[in-house]
Amino acid sequence: MNLIDFFDRTASRHPGRTCVTGVARTWTYREMSDFATRVGNGLKAFGVVRETKCAVLSRNDPLSFGAFLGILKAQGAWVPVHTGNGAAENLHLLEFFDVEILFYGSEFEEFARHAKARVPAIRQFICLDSAGHFAPCVLDWAERQSGEPIRLEWDPDAMCMLRGTGGTTGLPKGVMNTNRNFETTLANFLARLRFDAPPVYLAAAPLSHAAGVFAWVCIAFEGTMVIHRRFDAQQVLQAIGEQRVSMLYLPPTAIYTLMSQPNARRFDYSSLRHFLYGAAPTASAKLREAVQLFGNVMTQCYGQTEVPTSVASLTPEEHLDAHGNIDEKRLLSCGRPSPFVRVELMDHGGRIVDRGNIGEIVVQGGLVMKGYYKNAEATAEVSWHGWHHTGDLAYQDDDGYMYIVDRAKDMIITGGFNVYPLEVEQVILSHPSVQDCAVVGVPDEKWGEAIKAVVELKPGYTVDRATLVALCKQKIGSIKAPKSVDFVDRMPRSAVGKVMRKEVRKRYWEGQDRQVS
């Protein structure tokens, strides 16, 4: 199926069911389908054809999601532009990705002016919530377009989404995701998730990233989306009970923020069936706390933009042992490979390693991207031996669960020993005073690299350096314990809330002749 087919199927089966509810309006599937069809016909009238790049710059909003649907109906490729990025990065993205149509929220009118001057390839601007200086309001414009249904042939290898990735190490690369990629993603989730009624999905994380993928999971399950314009911990906690939310996705940092709210235990979470998490490693101590707070609903999803979201998963039941208790070891796992994807662990020579040995997670099948846009060299770099290489090092136990030890490029070599920062971070994050941390290697004459922990504390909490170092020595030994600890008010995070370990590391290597990678 094409990605848009999942929406069309649900709209045809349940036209009167609520599709999306936002701050100002609720849309049924019938209403959203009509709006998306008119947007699609309007885009076709503008000359949008197969894989024409159409960007959306907006905070979470039903209209921005409707624009995405319309792009798919016109056979275009959706280019999500994240509102948390800097203007220069987003302008580069629009230019490099050859964007021809830009939908934007009125709060980004000034950015649209810059884009009009900087990116001449953009032929049409459409404002989502009002008329702009040189753009029609999408509702008024869509009303004037044809409502004639659009029928598309199956086109599995057509690019339906072009997403930026790798912004923490330079300008983003463009990941070309196809209809086949998302068909495989949704098949994996349909096989692994369980609901006793059509889900209600709370979209509080940016729809321009992983939350947007889970919106399609909700649609494939014939559910309803509750859209929050941005993440607000109190609003999320309150909405779960009031809106009877059964499905929620947040990155780990946002989950930690929810759990740190003083009134977190006062809300009703009984409607939750799947609290999805992923996009960054989650500390086992924090995960245990989440299970105790929200119930047995935590659901880990492992993947990348290049292999969307569903390489492996850890269901709520798999967080528990045979006796119904939290399985402490398995909390460290990213799950078992999904049913509709080939996953192995590979050494540097291209050999599949035996279970129990560390290798790089590699992937084959319909989940793997078409490639990096206009970057054959980067595509080749991640496609050695006929597999997509994730860059994540892991081992697999006898039951098939994978345990990521770290990113291959983040490994610290100290005194001849290999140390994986994630293992040290897990220990530090287990301390009740710690909100977040990043462990990096820093220059050291004796050790080559010395282990440093950079720590953000919970508001109102304290802990001294010696206590954290002693905790690490007790849990994982003196070799892996930090030689130093720095405290910061706030960790550097990406636009979607990931702690940027490379940014933390960079400050300690400035002016050094040798940069250990």
Steps between C-alpha positions, in 0.01 A plus 500: 500500500599861447525694826190707418302176449501437876323832557258452211405153623418624849312803361286274282423262788435761770422837337321635806769402751717776644829507314680792662418734783699815568470819701246669273324224310419132472508331157322180405662266252247618239591865556873437503475284188314774313754761610797281405344417162453869420857573607618213280307622198625853560859380513453306178371819340825666613691230310582265789578155363663182631768587759466879470636631830240682713609629841298573814630738768257507789453403858269204557163588349214317325544722195868414465412131520229555240756667275719190534205284392441727203864476395471121498178515299683707237782238500741758634769440762446657840801692635448563874676817619556508873404820681781452753775520239686821430388706200829440318466122529140505380584728206780262401259208526242666271769591248691171499183290492368692196173591671238648265202552735511633858212479749571705812338629817447875521750533787769413241406778259842662536672171422277463193620841381860383527416176322334688216817705449749218561332198336368593155399139433202546735213577260217528747454598865186404693431626853326255730308726736455837326578677176867595475658794320551284190313180593132404511344354815485125451131471596391769254726365228393137553132595483554621143662175387332195353354243739520226237643182661860417412581139412866398506670188368716303739847651484712323764833658408379859473652735757215627718715670762838677494628555852814666629731309731845540650467865601717451812809424290453754222234592248227235471499224244171428327346160567274384217220292653266315265147363512655155545697621805186619675294201392762284674508727806126486543491123445754461782291708740172339400660167586645604835262752665174404668193718560156408635341792311611742225789695655498862611849634425638807674741680266698725734847445349566665160313334213798590282693217665416162656163618633392541138578135429289392797215716370486257208499207739192655659336545159579143397326387821201721401552728800478865600778754551508765773748764390692729737688783333804439718608286794380622838537251783195608699278508192613153398438347843156658518402409144570128544208461738269766361532388137526128587832479318605141428814568293775752566851552367773712661881496490677406825578857608132594485405186694749597772334842515157342545625283784665793677172693529408525871137405430573220250327236715175693525387438140305213343702280263261205486419556130862454387581184306830598333733774623750489215856613551819498298714734286772495770621257769278487808655441841375177658445670838283765336315233305427306817361820651285555190349150524421560866336836421311435175442126532607212282465698178855600409584396142845554355545553126847485348582635157643794309376747241672276244307194625188659645439429866432126489824303474425351841252544782451412865132460586348566843490129575868468418588755768392236754633158594301177516375592849367841397784696660713760325777319311802707603732361232253530217440868580842550342386340173370676190283196433482220248512553123164582347327233289527672159869591493833314490733597785848367580813602692812535283872541565733734308574230245137451402456176697186436705604453864373228731253578775666649804766680293497872423438609142342784310124482445437462125168488318360369172155509344215732419573718802828634359496848345542567130822683579633843594377776270771614255764321707603170345823491703319519835251239378783265412665556840200358685431220251808278526459128434141553381365603841405838648743578782344677797823590680363346821703229674303230678491138609208256491405258775374143459139619493567738212494827695754758385699717742659813357834574662548832320556681175815372327642853470439584867713225652769631738847341500659572837830342601451236232154400623179547297228676699149557370357831631146364512595247769640776722203726433261225608665487841508876552137535391402249769579758768176668614650851476599471133271624224730433203864446415751444221828309535785588265871443459721804559872553428733356762880462488499181704190320372476641148132558573359541849135435577302810590136515608304817431191504721173694519327470838129498571369839620557531875723191526871477582773238485878536514756375248653245736164330554442450127853372442468258793166376364663422164794323663259287699281407203743468208853525642770766521611476135158613375438752777531870403828668584308829529143631520372837381157637589302713255170683531373353174632240259530591131209336321390466142177649370317181600650476848789259454808569711773585249797309634722627217426860596592421859823338385596779261572759769766277658684437172523856369859583408615138514710366214353151529127442494410151617180384326 
